[in-house]
Amino acid sequence: MNALARVNPVTAFAAALVLSVSLLVSLDIVTASVALAAELLLIPFAGVPWRTFWVRTAPVWIAAPLAGVTTALYGEDSGRVRLELGFVTVTDGSLELAAVIALRVLAAGIPAIVLFITVDLTRFADGLAQLLHLPARFVLGALAGLRLVGLFVEDWRALELARRARGVADRGRVRRFAGQAFALLVLSVRRGTKLATAMEAKGFRTDAPRTWARPSSVGRADAVLMLLAIVIVVAAIVTSVSVGAWRSILG
């Protein structure tokens, strides 16, 4: 069983938020490096299959070096100039900042994706309403909307097949895309209207106290996850401060 499946989705969101905020306020390479190393050491214990891990985190592994290259080319210049080509200048300062940005993207993005791989939207909505006491109408409405997102791909494929069967999808990719997009928009509005009417008929609009079929609670696994997130953040910051590398965007 996936170890993260026992964690409340709200706790997973809180842990990811703690890691992300702590990394976003730092501008030194030591903090991001220590955090990323600790996260990679703990990922095998999450119980996520390696194939799933690499497939889901692939966008982050691609975005991190791209962000670093962009920063190196167009970031703030300082120190020795390594490359100068027109309006593009690469310096020691921009290279250091590029490394920091790339590591921050990895350290913040990878754990967030891993923590939400097994998140069930219904459990997440239950937690938001019961633990954080967010308005039930807002939570249930958002849950219903997100449940329909998966249908967009199926609708798009059905529209494409239907247009091909009628012989109107053989030419003009831009025109075809615009036509299908408009048709999908109309279909989505109609489905959303029917869903809203059905939810209102079933009493989802009422302000009366609501009961929940699935109680949402936190336990030992949630405490362990939050403790690990806090330990990673503290260890990264303490290490950075101890070696004199700590830099913060707060000044």
C-alpha positions as CSV (number, residue, x, y, z in Angstrom):
1,M,0.0,0.0,0.0
2,N,1.2,3.5,-0.8
3,A,2.5,5.1,2.4
4,L,1.0,8.4,1.4
5,A,-2.5,6.9,1.0
6,R,-2.8,7.0,4.8
7,V,-2.1,10.7,4.9
8,N,-4.9,13.2,4.9
9,P,-4.8,15.3,1.7
10,V,-5.0,18.5,3.7
11,T,-1.8,17.4,5.6
12,A,-0.1,16.7,2.3
13,F,-1.0,20.1,1.0
14,A,0.2,21.7,4.2
15,A,3.6,19.9,4.0
16,A,4.1,20.9,0.4
17,L,3.2,24.5,1.3
18,V,5.8,24.5,4.2
19,L,8.5,23.2,1.9
20,S,7.6,25.6,-1.0
21,V,7.4,28.8,1.1
22,S,10.7,28.1,2.9
23,L,12.5,27.6,-0.4
24,L,10.9,30.6,-2.1
25,V,12.2,33.0,0.6
26,S,15.8,31.8,0.3
27,L,18.2,32.8,-2.4
28,D,21.2,30.6,-1.6
29,I,22.3,27.4,-3.2
30,V,23.0,25.6,0.1
31,T,19.4,25.8,1.4
32,A,18.0,24.4,-1.9
33,S,20.7,21.7,-2.1
34,V,20.2,20.4,1.4
35,A,16.4,20.4,1.0
36,L,16.5,18.6,-2.3
37,A,19.0,16.0,-1.1
38,A,16.8,15.2,2.0
39,E,13.7,15.0,-0.2
40,L,15.3,12.6,-2.6
41,L,16.5,10.4,0.3
42,L,12.9,10.2,1.6
43,I,11.1,9.6,-1.7
44,P,11.7,5.8,-1.8
45,F,9.9,5.5,1.6
46,A,6.8,7.1,0.1
47,G,5.9,3.9,-1.7
48,V,5.5,5.6,-5.1
49,P,6.5,3.3,-8.1
50,W,9.5,4.6,-9.8
51,R,7.9,4.6,-13.2
52,T,5.0,6.7,-11.8
53,F,7.5,9.0,-10.1
54,W,9.5,9.7,-13.3
55,V,6.5,10.2,-15.5
56,R,4.7,12.6,-13.1
57,T,7.8,14.6,-12.2
58,A,9.1,14.8,-15.8
59,P,7.8,18.4,-16.3
60,V,9.7,19.6,-13.3
61,W,13.0,18.0,-14.4
62,I,12.5,19.7,-17.8
63,A,11.4,23.1,-16.3
64,A,14.2,23.4,-13.8
65,P,17.2,23.5,-16.3
66,L,15.1,25.7,-18.6
67,A,14.6,28.2,-15.8
68,G,18.3,28.0,-15.0
69,V,19.3,28.7,-18.5
70,T,17.0,31.6,-18.8
71,T,18.2,33.1,-15.6
72,A,21.8,32.6,-16.6
73,L,21.2,34.5,-19.9
74,Y,19.0,37.3,-18.7
75,G,19.5,37.4,-14.9
76,E,21.1,40.2,-12.9
77,D,24.8,40.5,-13.8
78,S,27.5,40.6,-11.2
79,G,31.0,39.4,-10.9
80,R,33.2,38.2,-13.7
81,V,31.8,38.2,-17.2
82,R,31.9,34.7,-18.8
83,L,30.0,35.4,-22.0
84,E,28.8,38.5,-23.8
85,L,26.8,38.3,-26.9
86,G,24.7,41.3,-27.8
87,F,22.2,41.9,-25.1
88,V,22.9,38.5,-23.5
89,T,25.5,38.5,-20.7
90,V,26.5,35.6,-18.6
91,T,28.4,36.4,-15.4
92,D,29.4,34.5,-12.2
93,G,26.5,36.1,-10.4
94,S,23.9,35.1,-13.0
95,L,25.3,31.5,-13.1
96,E,25.0,31.2,-9.4
97,L,21.5,32.6,-9.4
98,A,20.6,30.2,-12.3
99,A,21.8,27.2,-10.2
100,V,19.8,28.5,-7.2
101,I,16.6,28.9,-9.3
102,A,17.0,25.4,-10.9
103,L,17.5,23.7,-7.5
104,R,14.6,25.7,-6.0
105,V,12.3,24.5,-8.8
106,L,13.3,20.9,-8.2
107,A,13.2,21.1,-4.4
108,A,9.7,22.7,-4.4
109,G,8.1,20.9,-7.3
110,I,9.2,17.3,-6.8
111,P,7.8,16.8,-3.2
112,A,4.6,18.7,-4.1
113,I,4.0,16.3,-7.0
114,V,4.9,13.2,-5.0
115,L,2.6,14.2,-2.1
116,F,-0.3,14.7,-4.5
117,I,0.1,11.6,-6.6
118,T,-2.3,9.6,-4.6
119,V,-4.6,12.4,-3.4
120,D,-8.3,11.6,-3.9
121,L,-10.3,14.7,-4.7
122,T,-13.2,13.6,-2.6
123,R,-11.0,13.1,0.5
124,F,-9.4,16.5,-0.1
125,A,-12.8,18.2,-0.3
126,D,-13.8,16.4,2.9
127,G,-10.7,17.6,4.6
128,L,-11.1,21.2,3.5
129,A,-14.7,21.3,4.8
130,Q,-14.3,19.3,8.0
131,L,-10.8,20.2,9.1
132,L,-10.3,23.7,7.7
133,H,-14.0,24.6,7.9
134,L,-14.2,26.1,4.5
135,P,-17.7,26.8,3.2
136,A,-19.3,23.5,2.2
137,R,-21.0,25.0,-0.9
138,F,-17.7,26.3,-2.2
139,V,-15.9,23.0,-1.6
140,L,-18.6,20.8,-3.1
141,G,-19.0,23.1,-6.1
142,A,-15.3,23.0,-6.7
143,L,-15.2,19.3,-6.3
144,A,-18.0,18.8,-8.8
145,G,-16.3,21.1,-11.3
146,L,-12.9,19.2,-11.0
147,R,-14.7,15.9,-11.4
148,L,-15.8,17.1,-14.9
149,V,-12.3,18.1,-16.0
150,G,-11.5,14.5,-17.0
151,L,-14.5,14.5,-19.3
152,F,-13.0,17.3,-21.4
153,V,-10.4,15.0,-23.0
154,E,-13.1,12.5,-23.9
155,D,-15.4,15.2,-25.3
156,W,-12.5,16.6,-27.4
157,R,-11.9,13.2,-28.9
158,A,-15.5,12.6,-29.6
159,L,-15.9,16.0,-31.3
160,E,-12.8,15.3,-33.4
161,L,-14.1,11.9,-34.5
162,A,-17.5,13.4,-35.3
163,R,-16.1,16.2,-37.4
164,R,-13.9,13.7,-39.3
165,A,-16.9,11.5,-39.9
166,R,-18.7,14.5,-41.5
167,G,-15.6,15.4,-43.5
168,V,-15.0,18.8,-42.0
169,A,-11.7,18.1,-40.2
170,D,-9.4,17.4,-43.1
171,R,-8.1,20.9,-43.7
172,G,-7.2,24.0,-41.8
173,R,-5.8,23.0,-38.4
174,V,-6.3,26.5,-36.9
175,R,-9.9,26.7,-38.1
176,R,-10.5,23.1,-36.9
177,F,-9.1,23.8,-33.5
178,A,-11.2,27.0,-33.1
179,G,-14.3,25.2,-34.1
180,Q,-13.8,22.3,-31.8
181,A,-12.8,24.6,-28.9
182,F,-16.1,26.6,-29.4
183,A,-18.1,23.4,-29.5
184,L,-16.4,22.1,-26.4
185,L,-17.1,25.4,-24.6
186,V,-20.8,25.2,-25.5
187,L,-21.0,21.5,-24.4
188,S,-19.2,22.4,-21.1
189,V,-21.6,25.3,-20.3
190,R,-24.6,23.0,-21.0
191,R,-23.2,20.3,-18.8
192,G,-22.3,22.7,-16.0
193,T,-25.8,24.2,-16.1
194,K,-27.4,20.7,-15.8
195,L,-25.0,19.8,-12.9
196,A,-25.8,23.1,-11.0
197,T,-29.5,22.4,-11.4
198,A,-29.1,18.8,-10.2
199,M,-27.0,19.8,-7.2
200,E,-29.5,22.5,-6.2
201,A,-32.4,20.0,-6.5
202,K,-30.5,17.7,-4.1
203,G,-30.1,20.4,-1.5
204,F,-26.4,21.3,-2.0
205,R,-27.3,25.0,-2.0
206,T,-28.8,25.0,1.5
207,D,-27.0,26.8,4.4
208,A,-28.2,24.2,6.9
209,P,-25.5,22.3,8.9
210,R,-24.3,19.5,6.6
211,T,-23.5,15.9,7.5
212,W,-20.6,14.0,5.9
213,A,-20.6,10.4,4.8
214,R,-16.8,10.2,5.2
215,P,-15.3,11.7,8.4
216,S,-12.0,13.4,7.8
217,S,-9.4,13.1,10.5
218,V,-5.6,13.3,11.0
219,G,-3.5,10.6,12.7
220,R,0.1,9.5,13.3
221,A,1.0,9.4,9.6
222,D,0.0,13.1,9.3
223,A,2.1,14.0,12.3
224,V,5.1,12.2,10.9
225,L,4.8,13.9,7.5
226,M,4.5,17.4,8.9
227,L,7.4,16.7,11.3
228,L,9.6,15.5,8.3
229,A,8.7,18.7,6.3
230,I,9.6,20.9,9.3
231,V,12.8,19.0,9.9
232,I,13.9,19.4,6.3
233,V,13.2,23.1,6.3
234,V,15.0,23.7,9.6
235,A,18.0,21.5,8.6
236,A,18.3,23.3,5.3
237,I,18.2,26.8,6.9
238,V,20.5,25.9,9.8
239,T,23.1,24.4,7.4
240,S,23.0,27.5,5.2
241,V,23.4,29.9,8.1
242,S,26.2,27.8,9.7
243,V,28.3,27.9,6.5
244,G,27.5,31.6,6.0
245,A,25.6,31.1,2.7
246,W,22.1,32.2,3.8
247,R,20.4,34.8,1.7
248,S,16.8,35.7,1.8
249,I,14.5,37.7,-0.5
250,L,13.2,39.5,2.7
251,G,16.6,41.2,3.1
